[in-house]
């Protein structure tokens, strides 16, 4: 089945259009882009991320959102990271933020090129973002980009398959085994 997707939408027009859709989409430079259906491993990993972050952060200062809340990455772009950490104190009625501190994506075959490519570039252009984390879905493998002490992004990510994922910006450490608990 082919779905006709409109082009050149503003963010406000996208939200109105998206309310009438059965499938979820992101907005990329004014064009809706269908989001894939996820497998159980994907959901288990995102749940593990949220569980461990919530246990370590000050929830008066930081909040965690899952993949149904948008981050605005440009004047005509909204992305739905699998997990987002952002400052607390937001109006509960907003539909997106542009001040994410940490963003997580769990790889799917259909999104891999985007997570490592255009989406990474959009995320890392956010002034507020301190860390971007990509996790493989079927095996323990993590790619971590963090800003250095001067606020610059390292060109190549730290690759982690054992030990601890340490997120300096939010003072969170998570055992890799715990991120992949229940995944098979």
Contact map, one row per residue, 1 for C-alpha under 8 A:
1110000000000000000000000000000000000000000000000000000000000000000000000000000000000000000000000000000000000000000000000000000000000000000000000000000000000000000000000000000000000000
1111000000000000000000000000000000000000000000000000000000000000000000000000000000000000000000000000000000000000000000000000000000000000000000000000000000000000000000000000000000000000
1111100000000000000000000000000000000000000000000000000000000000000000000000000000000000000000000000000000000000000000000000000000000000000000000000000000000000000000000000000000000000
0111110000000000000000000000000000000000000000000000000000000000000000000000000000000000000000000000000000000000000000000000000000000000000000000000000000000000000000000000000000000000
0011111000000000000000000000001110000000000000000000000000000000000000000000000000000000000000000000000000000000000000000000000000000000000000000000000000000000000000000000000000000000
0001111110000000000000000000001100000000000000000000000000000000000000000000000000000000000000000000000000000000000000000000000000000000000000000000000000000000000000000000000000000000
0000111110000000000000000000011100000000000000000000000000000000000000000000000000000000000000000000000000000000000000000000000000000000000000000000000000000000000000000000000000000000
0000011111000000000000000000111000000000000000000000000000000000000000000000000000000000000000000000000000000000000000000000000000000000000000000000000000000000000000000000000000000000
0000011111111100000000000000011000000000000000000000000000000000000000000001000000000000000000000000000000000000000000000000000000000000000000000000000000000000000000000000000000000000
0000000111111100000000000000010000000000000000000000000000000000000000000011000000000000000000000000000000000000000000000000000000000000000000000000000000000000000000000000000000000000
0000000011111110000000000010010000000000000000000000000000000000000000000011110000000000000000000000000000000000000000000000000000000000000000000000000000000000000000000000000000000000
0000000011111111000000000000000000000000000000000000000000000000000000000000000000000000000000000000000000000000000000000000000000000000000000000000000000000000000000000000000000000000
0000000011111111100000000000000000000000000000000000000000000000000000000000000000000000000000000000000000000000000000000000000000000000000000000000000000000000000000000000000000000000
0000000011111111110000000010010100000000000000000000000000000000000000000000000000000000000000000000000000000000000000000000000000000000000000000000000000000000000000000000000000000000
0000000000111111111000000000000000000000000000000000000000000000000000000000000000000000000000000000000000000000000000000000000000000000000000000000000000000000000000000000000000000000
0000000000011111111100000000000000000000000000000000000000000000000000000000000000000000000000000000000000000000000000000000000000000000000000000000000000000000000000000000000000000000
0000000000001111111110000000000000000000000000000000000000000000000000000000000000000000000000000000000000000000000000000000000000000000000000000000000000000000000000000000000000000000
0000000000000111111110011000000000000000000000000000000000000000000000000000000000000000000000000000000000000000000000000000000000000000000000000000000000000000000000000000000000000000
0000000000000011111110000000000000000000000000000000000000000000000000000000000000000000000000000000000000000000000000000000000000000000000000000000000000000000000000000000000000000000
0000000000000001111111000000000000000000000000000000000000000000000000000000000000000000000000000000000000000000000000000000000000000000000000000000000000000000000000000000000000000000
0000000000000000111111110000000000000000000000000000000000000000000000000000000000000000000000000000000000000000000000000000000000000000000000000000000000000000000000000000000000000000
0000000000000000000111110000000000000000000000000000000000000000000000000000000000000000000000000000000000000000000000000000000000000000000000000000000000000000000000000000000000000000
0000000000000000000011111000000001100000000000000000000000000000000000000000000000000000000000000000000000000000000000000000000000000000000000000000000000000000000000000000000000000000
0000000000000000010011111100000001100000000000000000000000000000000000000000000000000000000000000000000000000000000000000000000000000000000000000000000000000000000000000000000000000000
0000000000000000010000111110000111100000000000000000000000000000000000000000000000000000000000000000000000000000000000000000000000000000000000000000000000000000000000000000000000000000
0000000000000000000000011111000111100000000000000000000000000000000000000000111100000000000000000000000000000000000000000000000000000000000000000000000000000000000000000000000000000000
0000000000100100000000001111111110000000000000000000000000000000000000000001111000000000000000000000000000000000000000000000000000000000000000000000000000000000000000000000000000000000
0000000000000000000000000111111110000000000000000000000000000000000000000001111000000000000000000000000000000000000000000000000000000000000000000000000000000000000000000000000000000000
0000000100000000000000000011111000000000000000000000000000000000000000000111100000000000000000000000000000000000000000000000000000000000000000000000000000000000000000000000000000000000
0000001111100100000000000011111100000000000000000000000000000000000000000001100000000000000000000000000000000000000000000000000000000000000000000000000000000000000000000000000000000000
0000111110000000000000000011111110000000000000000000000000000000000000000000000000000000000000000000000000000000000000000000000000000000000000000000000000000000000000000000000000000000
0000111000000100000000001111011111000000000000000000000000000000000000000000000000000000000000000000000000000000000000000000000000000000000000000000000000000000000000000000000000000000
0000100000000000000000001111001111100000000000000000000000000000000000000000000000000000000000000000000000000000000000000000000000000000000000000000000000000000000000000000000000000000
0000000000000000000000111100000111110000000000000000000000000000000000000000000000000000000000000000000000000000000000000000000000000000000000000000000000000000000000000000000000000000
0000000000000000000000111100000011111000000000000000000000000000000000000000000000000000000000000000000000000000000000000000000000000000000000000000000000000000000000000000000000000000
0000000000000000000000000000000001111100000000000000000000000000000000000000000000000000000000000000000000000110000000000000000000000000000000000000000000000000000000000000000000000000
0000000000000000000000000000000000111110000000000000000000000000000000000000000000000000000000000000000000000000000000000000000000000000000000000000000000000000000000000000000000000000
0000000000000000000000000000000000011111011000000000000000000000000000000000000000000000000000000000000000010000000000000000000000000000000000000000000000000000000000000000000000000000
0000000000000000000000000000000000001111111000000000000000000000000000000000000000000000000000000000000000000000000000000000000000000000000000000000000000000000000000000000000000000000
0000000000000000000000000000000000000111111100000000000000000000000000000000000000000000000000000000000000000000000000000000000000000000000000000000000000000000000000000000000000000000
0000000000000000000000000000000000000011111110000000000000000000000000000000000000000000000000000000000000000000000000000000000000000000110000000000000000000000000000000000000000000111
0000000000000000000000000000000000000111111111000000000000000000000000000000000000000000000000000000000001100000000000000000000000000000100000000000000000000000000000000000000000000000
0000000000000000000000000000000000000111111111100000000000000000000000000000000000000000000000000000000000000000000000000000000000000000000000000000000000000000000000000000000000000000
0000000000000000000000000000000000000001111111110000000000000000000000000000000000000000000000000000000000000000000000000000000000000000000000000000000000000000000000000000000000011110
0000000000000000000000000000000000000000111111111000000000000000000000000000000000000000000000000000000001000000000000000000000000000000100000000000000000000000000000000000000000111010
0000000000000000000000000000000000000000011111111100000000000000010000000000000001100000000000000000000001000000000000000000000000000000000000000000000000000000000000000000000000000000
0000000000000000000000000000000000000000001111111110000000000000000000000000000000000000000000000000000000000000000000000000000000000000000000000000000000000000000000000000000000000000
0000000000000000000000000000000000000000000111111111000000000000000000000000000000000000000000000000000000000000000000000000000000000000000000000000000000000000000000000000000001111000
0000000000000000000000000000000000000000000011111111100000000000000000000000000000100000000000000000000000000000000000000000000000000000000000000000000000000000000000000000000000100000
0000000000000000000000000000000000000000000001111111110000000001010000000000000000100000000000000000000000000000000000000000000000000000000000000000000000000000000000000000000000000000
0000000000000000000000000000000000000000000000111111111000000000000000000000000000000000000000000000000000000000000000000000000000000000000000000000000000000000000000000000000000000000
0000000000000000000000000000000000000000000000011111111100000000000000000000000000000000000000000000000000000000000000000000000000000000000000000000000000000000000000000000010000000000
0000000000000000000000000000000000000000000000001111111110000001000000000000000000000000000000000000000000000000000000000000000000000000000000000000000000000000000000000001000000000000
0000000000000000000000000000000000000000000000000111111110100001000000000000000000000000000000000000000000000000000000000000000000000000000000000000000000000000000000000000000000000000
0000000000000000000000000000000000000000000000000011111110000000000000000000000000000000000000000000000000000000000000000000000000000000000000000000000000000000000000000000000000000000
0000000000000000000000000000000000000000000000000001111111000000000000000000000000000000000000000000000000000000000000000000000000000000000000000000000000000000000000000011000000000000
0000000000000000000000000000000000000000000000000000111111101100000000000000000000000000000000000000000000000000000000000000000000000000000000000000000000000000000000000111000000000000
0000000000000000000000000000000000000000000000000000000111111100000000000000000000000000000000000000000000000000000000000000000000000000000000000000000000000000000000000000000000000000
0000000000000000000000000000000000000000000000000000010011111110000000000000000000000001000000000000000000000000000000000000000000000000000000000000000000000000000000000000000000000000
0000000000000000000000000000000000000000000000000000000001111110000000000000000000000001100000000000000000000000000000000000000000000000000000000000000000000000000000000000000000000000
0000000000000000000000000000000000000000000000000000000011111110000000000000000000000011100000000000000000000000000000000000000000000000000000000000000000000000000000000000000000000000
0000000000000000000000000000000000000000000000000000000011111111000000000000000000001111000000000000000000000000000000000000000000000000000000000000000000000000000000000000000000000000
0000000000000000000000000000000000000000000000000000000000111111100000000000000000001111000000000000000000000000000000000000000000000000000000000000000000000000000000000000000000000000
0000000000000000000000000000000000000000000000000100110000000111110000000000000000111100000000000000000000000000000000000000000000000000000000000000000000000000000000000000000000000000
0000000000000000000000000000000000000000000000000000000000000011111110000000000000111000000000000000000000000000000000000000000000000000000000000000000000000000000000000000000000000000
0000000000000000000000000000000000000000000001000100000000000001111110000000000011110000000000000000000000000000000000000000000000000000000000000000000000000000000000000000000000000000
0000000000000000000000000000000000000000000000000000000000000000111111000000000111110000000000000000000000000000000000000000000000000000000000000000000000000000000000000000000000000000
0000000000000000000000000000000000000000000000000000000000000000111111000000000101000000000000000000000000000000000000000000000000000000000000000000000000000000000000000000000000000000
0000000000000000000000000000000000000000000000000000000000000000111111100000000110000000000000110000000000000000000000000000000000000000000000000000000000000000000000000000000000000000
0000000000000000000000000000000000000000000000000000000000000000001111110000011110000000000000111000000000000000000000000000000000000000000000000000000000000000000000000000000000000000
0000000000000000000000000000000000000000000000000000000000000000000011111000011110000000000000011111000000000000000000000000000000000000000000000000000000000000000000000000000000000000
0000000000000000000000000000000000000000000000000000000000000000000001111110111000000000000000011100000000000000000000000000000000000000000000000000000000000000000000000000000000000000
0000000000000000000000000000000000000000000000000000000000000000000000111111111000000000000000000100000000000000000000000110110000000000000000000000000000000000000000000000000000000000
0000000000000000000000000000100000000000000000000000000000000000000000011111110000000000000000000000000000000000000000000100000000000000000000000000000000000000000000000000000000000000
0000000001100000000000000000100000000000000000000000000000000000000000011111100000000000000000000000000000000000000000000000000000000000000000000000000000000000000000000000000000000000
0000000011100000000000000011110000000000000000000000000000000000000000001111110000000000000000000000000000000000000000000000000000000000000000000000000000000000000000000000000000000000
0000000000100000000000000111110000000000000000000000000000000000000000011111111000000000000000000000000000000000000000000000000000000000000000000000000000000000000000000000000000000000
0000000000100000000000000111000000000000000000000000000000000000000001111101111100000000000000010000000000000000000000000000000000000000000000000000000000000000000000000000000000000000
0000000000000000000000000111000000000000000000000000000000000000000001111000111110000000000000000000000000000000000000000000000000000000000000000000000000000000000000000000000000000000
0000000000000000000000000100000000000000000000000000000000000000001111100000011111000000000000000000000000000000000000000000000000000000000000000000000000000000000000000000000000000000
0000000000000000000000000000000000000000000000000000000000000000011011100000001111110000000000000000001110000000000000000000000000000000000000000000000000000000000000000000000000000000
0000000000000000000000000000000000000000000001000000000000000000011100000000000111110000000000000000001111000000000000000000000000000000000000000000000000000000000000000000000000000000
0000000000000000000000000000000000000000000001001100000000000001111000000000000011111000000000000000001110000000000000000000000000000000000000000000000000000000000000000000000000000000
0000000000000000000000000000000000000000000000000000000000000001111000000000000011111100000000000001111100000000000000000000000000000000000000000000000000000000000000000000000000000000
0000000000000000000000000000000000000000000000000000000000000111100000000000000000111110000000000001111000000000000000000000000000000000000000000000000000000000000000000000000000000000
0000000000000000000000000000000000000000000000000000000000000111000000000000000000011111000000000011110000000000000000000000000000000000000000000000000000000000000000000000000000000000
0000000000000000000000000000000000000000000000000000000000001110000000000000000000001111110000000011100000000000000000000000000000000000000000000000000000000000000000000000000000000000
0000000000000000000000000000000000000000000000000000000000111110000000000000000000000111110000000000000000000000000000000000000000000000000000000000000000000000000000000000000000000000
0000000000000000000000000000000000000000000000000000000000011000000000000000000000000011111000000000000000000000000000000000000000000000000000000000000000000000000000000000000000000000
0000000000000000000000000000000000000000000000000000000000000000000000000000000000000011111101000000000000000000000000000000000000000000000000000000000000000000000000000000000000000000
0000000000000000000000000000000000000000000000000000000000000000000000000000000000000000111111000000000000000000000000000000000000000000000000000000000000000000000000000000000000000000
0000000000000000000000000000000000000000000000000000000000000000000000000000000000000000011111000000000000000000000000000000000000000000000000000000000000000000000000000000000000000000
0000000000000000000000000000000000000000000000000000000000000000000000000000000000000000001111100000000000000000000000000000000000000000000000000000000000000000000000000000000000000000
0000000000000000000000000000000000000000000000000000000000000000000000000000000000000000011111111000000000000000000000000000000000000000000000000000000000000000000000000000000000000000
0000000000000000000000000000000000000000000000000000000000000000000011000000000000000000000011111000000000000000000000000000000000000000000000000000000000000000000000000000000000000000
0000000000000000000000000000000000000000000000000000000000000000000011110000010000000000000001111100000000000000000000000000000000000000000000000000000000000000000000000000000000000000
0000000000000000000000000000000000000000000000000000000000000000000001110000000000000000000001111111000000000000000000000000000000000000000000000000000000000000000000000000000000000000
0000000000000000000000000000000000000000000000000000000000000000000000111000000000000000000000011111000000000000000000000000010100000000000000000000000000000000000000000000000000000000
0000000000000000000000000000000000000000000000000000000000000000000000100000000000000110000000001111100000000000000000000000011110000000000000000000000000000000000000000000000000000000
0000000000000000000000000000000000000000000000000000000000000000000000100000000000011110000000001111111000000000000000000000010110000000000000000000000000000000000000000000000000000000
0000000000000000000000000000000000000000000000000000000000000000000000000000000000011110000000000011111000000000000000000000000111100000000000000000000000000000000000001000000000000000
0000000000000000000000000000000000000000000000000000000000000000000000000000000000011100000000000001111100000000000000000000000011111000000000000000000000000000000000001000000000000000
0000000000000000000000000000000000000000000000000000000000000000000000000000000011111000000000000001111110000000000000000010000010111000000000000000000000000000000000000000000000000000
0000000000000000000000000000000000000000000000000000000000000000000000000000000011110000000000000000011111000000000000000000000000011110000000000000000000000000000000000000000000000000
0000000000000000000000000000000000000000000000000000000000000000000000000000000011100000000000000000001111100000001000000000000000001110000000000000000000000000000000000000000000000000
0000000000000000000000000000000000000000010011000000000000000000000000000000000001000000000000000000000111110000000000000000000000000111100000000000000000000000000000000000000000000000
0000000000000000000000000000000000000000010000000000000000000000000000000000000000000000000000000000000011111011001000000000000000000111100000000000000000000000000000000000000000000000
0000000000000000000000000000000000000100000000000000000000000000000000000000000000000000000000000000000001111111000000000000000000000001100000000000000000000000000000000000000000000000
0000000000000000000000000000000000000000000000000000000000000000000000000000000000000000000000000000000000111111000000000000000000000000000000000000000000000000000000000000000000000000
0000000000000000000000000000000000010000000000000000000000000000000000000000000000000000000000000000000000011111100000000000000000000000000000000000000000000000000000000000000000000000
0000000000000000000000000000000000010000000000000000000000000000000000000000000000000000000000000000000000111111111000000000000000000000000000000000000000000000000000000000000000000000
0000000000000000000000000000000000000000000000000000000000000000000000000000000000000000000000000000000000111111111100000000000000000000000000000000000000000000000000000000000000000000
0000000000000000000000000000000000000000000000000000000000000000000000000000000000000000000000000000000000000111111111000000000000000000000000000000000000000000000000000000000000000000
0000000000000000000000000000000000000000000000000000000000000000000000000000000000000000000000000000000000000011111111110000000000000000000000000000000000000000000000000000000000000000
0000000000000000000000000000000000000000000000000000000000000000000000000000000000000000000000000000000010100011111111110000000000000100000000000000000000000000000000000000000000000000
0000000000000000000000000000000000000000000000000000000000000000000000000000000000000000000000000000000000000001111111110000000000000000000000000000000000000000000000000000000000000000
0000000000000000000000000000000000000000000000000000000000000000000000000000000000000000000000000000000000000000111111111000000000000000000000000000000000000000000000000000000000000000
0000000000000000000000000000000000000000000000000000000000000000000000000000000000000000000000000000000000000000111111111100000000000000000000000000000000000000000000000000000000000000
0000000000000000000000000000000000000000000000000000000000000000000000000000000000000000000000000000000000000000011111111110000000000000000000000000000000000000000000000000000000000000
0000000000000000000000000000000000000000000000000000000000000000000000000000000000000000000000000000000000000000011111111111000000010000000000000000000000000000000000000000000000000000
0000000000000000000000000000000000000000000000000000000000000000000000000000000000000000000000000000000000000000000011111111100000000000000000000000000000000000000000000000000000000000
0000000000000000000000000000000000000000000000000000000000000000000000001100000000000000000000000000000000000000000001111111110000000000000000000000000000000000000000000000000000000000
0000000000000000000000000000000000000000000000000000000000000000000000001000000000000000000000000000001000000000000000111111110010010000000000000000000000000000000000000000000000000000
0000000000000000000000000000000000000000000000000000000000000000000000000000000000000000000000000000000000000000000000011111111010010000000000000000000010000000000000000000000000000000
0000000000000000000000000000000000000000000000000000000000000000000000001000000000000000000000000000000000000000000000001111111010000000000000000000000000000000000000000000000000000000
0000000000000000000000000000000000000000000000000000000000000000000000001000000000000000000000000111000000000000000000000111111110000000000000000000000000000000000000000000000000000000
0000000000000000000000000000000000000000000000000000000000000000000000000000000000000000000000000010000000000000000000000001111110000000000000000000000000000000000000000000000000000000
0000000000000000000000000000000000000000000000000000000000000000000000000000000000000000000000000111100000000000000000000000011111000000000000000000000000000000000000000000000000000000
0000000000000000000000000000000000000000000000000000000000000000000000000000000000000000000000000011111000000000000000000011111111110000000000000000000000000000000000000000000000000000
0000000000000000000000000000000000000000000000000000000000000000000000000000000000000000000000000000110000000000000000000000000111110000000000000110000000000000000000001000000000000000
0000000000000000000000000000000000000000000000000000000000000000000000000000000000000000000000000000111000000000000000000000000011111000000000011110000000000000000000101000000000000000
0000000000000000000000000000000000000000000000000000000000000000000000000000000000000000000000000000011100000000000000010011000011111100000000011100000000000000000000000000000000000000
0000000000000000000000000000000000000000000000000000000000000000000000000000000000000000000000000000011110000000000000000000000000111110000001111000000000000000000000000000000000000000
0000000000000000000000000000000000000000000000000000000000000000000000000000000000000000000000000000000111100000001000000000000000011111000001110000000000000000000000000000000000000000
0000000000000000000000000000000000000000000000000000000000000000000000000000000000000000000000000000000111100000000000000000000000001111100111100000000000000000000000000000000000000000
0000000000000000000000000000000000000000000000000000000000000000000000000000000000000000000000000000000001110000000000000000000000000111111111000000000000000000000000000000000000000000
0000000000000000000000000000000000000000110010000000000000000000000000000000000000000000000000000000000001110000000000000000000000000011111100000000000000000000000000000000000000000000
0000000000000000000000000000000000000000100000000000000000000000000000000000000000000000000000000000000000000000000000000000000000000001111100000000000000000000000000000000000000000011
0000000000000000000000000000000000000000000000000000000000000000000000000000000000000000000000000000000000000000000000000000000000000001111110000000000000000000000000000000000000010001
0000000000000000000000000000000000000000000000000000000000000000000000000000000000000000000000000000000000000000000000000000000000000011111111000000000000000001110000000000000110010000
0000000000000000000000000000000000000000000000000000000000000000000000000000000000000000000000000000000000000000000000000000000000000011001111100000000000000011100000000000000000000000
0000000000000000000000000000000000000000000000000000000000000000000000000000000000000000000000000000000000000000000000000000000000001111000111110000000000000111100000000000000000000000
0000000000000000000000000000000000000000000000000000000000000000000000000000000000000000000000000000000000000000000000000000000000001110000011111000000000001111000000000000000000000000
0000000000000000000000000000000000000000000000000000000000000000000000000000000000000000000000000000000000000000000000000000000000111100000001111100000000001111000000000000000000000000
0000000000000000000000000000000000000000000000000000000000000000000000000000000000000000000000000000000000000000000000000000000000111000000000111110000011011100000000000000000000000000
0000000000000000000000000000000000000000000000000000000000000000000000000000000000000000000000000000000000000000000000000000000001110000000000011111000011001000000000100000000000000000
0000000000000000000000000000000000000000000000000000000000000000000000000000000000000000000000000000000000000000000000000000000001100000000000001111111111000000000000000000000000000000
0000000000000000000000000000000000000000000000000000000000000000000000000000000000000000000000000000000000000000000000000000000000000000000000000111111111000000000000000000000000000000
0000000000000000000000000000000000000000000000000000000000000000000000000000000000000000000000000000000000000000000000000000000000000000000000000011111100000000000000000000000000000000
0000000000000000000000000000000000000000000000000000000000000000000000000000000000000000000000000000000000000000000000000000000000000000000000000011111100000000000000000000000000000000
0000000000000000000000000000000000000000000000000000000000000000000000000000000000000000000000000000000000000000000000000000000000000000000000000011111110000000000000000000000000000000
0000000000000000000000000000000000000000000000000000000000000000000000000000000000000000000000000000000000000000000000000000000000000000000000000011111111000000000000000000000000000000
0000000000000000000000000000000000000000000000000000000000000000000000000000000000000000000000000000000000000000000000000001000000000000000000001111001111100000000000000000000000000000
0000000000000000000000000000000000000000000000000000000000000000000000000000000000000000000000000000000000000000000000000000000000000000000000001111000111111000000000000000000000000000
0000000000000000000000000000000000000000000000000000000000000000000000000000000000000000000000000000000000000000000000000000000000000000000000000000000011111000000000000000000000000000
0000000000000000000000000000000000000000000000000000000000000000000000000000000000000000000000000000000000000000000000000000000000000000000000001000000001111100000000000000000000000000
0000000000000000000000000000000000000000000000000000000000000000000000000000000000000000000000000000000000000000000000000000000000000000000000111100000001111110000000000000000000000000
0000000000000000000000000000000000000000000000000000000000000000000000000000000000000000000000000000000000000000000000000000000000000000000001111000000000011111000000000000000000000000
0000000000000000000000000000000000000000000000000000000000000000000000000000000000000000000000000000000000000000000000000000000000000000000011110000000000001111100000000000000000000000
0000000000000000000000000000000000000000000000000000000000000000000000000000000000000000000000000000000000000000000000000000000000000000000111110000000000000111111110000000000100000000
0000000000000000000000000000000000000000000000000000000000000000000000000000000000000000000000000000000000000000000000000000000000000000000111000000000000000011111000000000000100000000
0000000000000000000000000000000000000000000000000000000000000000000000000000000000000000000000000000000000000000000000000000000000000000000100000000000000000001111100000000001110000000
0000000000000000000000000000000000000000000000000000000000000000000000000000000000000000000000000000000000000000000000000000000000000000000000000000000000000001111110000000001110000000
0000000000000000000000000000000000000000000000000000000000000000000000000000000000000000000000000000000000000000000000000000000000000000000000000000000000000001011111000000111100000000
0000000000000000000000000000000000000000000000000000000000000000000000000000000000000000000000000000000000000000000000000000000000000000000000000000000000000001001111100000111100000000
0000000000000000000000000000000000000000000000000000000000000000000000000000000000000000000000000000000000000000000000000000000000000000000000000000000000000000000111110011110000000000
0000000000000000000000000000000000000000000000000000000000000000000000000000000000000000000000000000000000000000000000000000000000100000000000000100000000000000000011111111100000000000
0000000000000000000000000000000000000000000000000000000000000000000000000000000000000000000000000000000000000000000000000000000000000000000000000000000000000000000001111111000000000000
0000000000000000000000000000000000000000000000000000000000000000000000000000000000000000000000000000110000000000000000000000000001100000000000000000000000000000000000111111000000000000
0000000000000000000000000000000000000000000000000000000010000000000000000000000000000000000000000000000000000000000000000000000000000000000000000000000000000000000000111111000000000000
0000000000000000000000000000000000000000000000000000000110000000000000000000000000000000000000000000000000000000000000000000000000000000000000000000000000000000000001111111100000000000
0000000000000000000000000000000000000000000000000000100110000000000000000000000000000000000000000000000000000000000000000000000000000000000000000000000000000000000001111111110000000000
0000000000000000000000000000000000000000000000000000000000000000000000000000000000000000000000000000000000000000000000000000000000000000000000000000000000000000000111100011111000000000
0000000000000000000000000000000000000000000000000001000000000000000000000000000000000000000000000000000000000000000000000000000000000000000000000000000000000000000111000001111101100000
0000000000000000000000000000000000000000000000000000000000000000000000000000000000000000000000000000000000000000000000000000000000000000000000000000000000000000011110000000111111100000
0000000000000000000000000000000000000000000000000000000000000000000000000000000000000000000000000000000000000000000000000000000000000000000100000000000000000001111110000000011111110000
0000000000000000000000000000000000000000000000000000000000000000000000000000000000000000000000000000000000000000000000000000000000000000000100000000000000000000011000000000001111111000
0000000000000000000000000000000000000000000000010000000000000000000000000000000000000000000000000000000000000000000000000000000000000000000000000000000000000000000000000000011111111000
0000000000000000000000000000000000000000000010011000000000000000000000000000000000000000000000000000000000000000000000000000000000000000000000000000000000000000000000000000011111111000
0000000000000000000000000000000000000000000110010000000000000000000000000000000000000000000000000000000000000000000000000000000000000000001100000000000000000000000000000000000111111110
0000000000000000000000000000000000000000000110010000000000000000000000000000000000000000000000000000000000000000000000000000000000000000000000000000000000000000000000000000000011111110
0000000000000000000000000000000000000000100100000000000000000000000000000000000000000000000000000000000000000000000000000000000000000000000000000000000000000000000000000000000000011111
0000000000000000000000000000000000000000100110000000000000000000000000000000000000000000000000000000000000000000000000000000000000000000010000000000000000000000000000000000000000011111
0000000000000000000000000000000000000000100000000000000000000000000000000000000000000000000000000000000000000000000000000000000000000000011000000000000000000000000000000000000000000111
